[in-house]
Amino acid sequence: MMTDASPATPTITGKFQSVCDLVADFSADLGQMHGSMPVHNDASRVMFSSLSRITAYADQVQLILTLMREDIRVIDELVSDPMTAALMGQMERSFYGLLRTSQTAASNVH
């Protein structure tokens, strides 16, 4: 699959990196606040519990961004260099051929 260079790709990559940086800063601030919060009454216990949930949500967002980073990288590589797209197609076909061959061989092993 050949792709045409899109002017939106650098914008998407830059915005994605900005989101990653923002979430990382937010998570660091949450961790610092959560770690230094004294729990001495009901109000502070409720606040600590809320910070714990927010920290867990932020961890999930970071996990999702980590998974998205790979897709952003692939898009960036394929749009920026048409030769890379051709090589990726060849590698993908070879990989699937190898999988088919190994599945056939594995079914005959006793």
N, C-alpha and C positions, 0 to 999 in steps of 0.2 A: 504494500500500500504506500503510494507516494503521497506526500503532503506538501502543500504550498506553505511557504513561510508566512506566518500570520503576525501582524504587528501587535496583536493582543497578547501573544505569548510572553514577551518580556514583562508586560504589565501584570499578568497573572502570576508569574514567577516572583516578581518583586512584592506584590501584595501578599502572596502566600508566605513569603519570608517575613514580612512585617507582622502578619498574624502569629506566626510561630514565635517571633521575638516578643510580642506583646503577651502571649500566653505564658511564655517562660518567665518573663518578669513578674507577671501576676502570680504565678505559682510560687516563685521565690519569695515574694512578699507575704503570701499566705502562709508558707512554711515558717517564715520568721515570726510572724504574728502568732501562729498556732503554737510554736515552740516556746515562746516567751510569755504566754498568757497564764497568769495565776488563776487557779480555780479555788475560790474561797467561799462562795455563796451560790444560791440558786440562779441568780442572773448571770454570773460568770460561767456557771456550768452550762446554761442554755447557750450562751455565746460560744463557748468552747465546742459544744456539740454542733452548732451551726457552722463554725469554721471547719470542723472535721468533715462535714458533708460537702462543703464548698471545695475543700482540698481534694476530696475523692472525685468530685465532678471535674475539677481541673486536671487531675491525673488522667481521667478518661478522655478529655479533650486532647491532651498531649499524645495519648495513644492513637487517637484517630488522626491527628496531624502527622504522626510518624508514618502511618499507613498511607496517607495522602501524599506525603513527600515523595514516595517512590513513583506514584502516578504522575506527579508534577515533573519529576526528573525525566521520565519516559517521554512525556509530551514535549518537554523542552528539547531533548535530544533529537527526537524525530522531526520536529518542526525546523530546528536550526540547521540540520545537515541531512539532505536527501540521501546521501550515500549511506548514512547510518541506517535509514529506514530499509534500504535494500539489503544490507548486511543482516539486520535484525530479522527480516523475512526469511533469509536463507538459514540463519541459525534456528529459527523457530521450526521450519520444515525439517531440518536435521534432527532436532530434539524430538519432535513428534514421531519421526521415523525410528529413532532409537527406542522410544517408548513402545512402539508397536512391536518391534523386534524383540525387546526384552520380555514383553508380556507373552509372546508366542513361545519363547524359549523357557520362560518360567513355568508355563503350564505343562511342559513335557518333562520336567524334573521330578524324579520320584524320591 
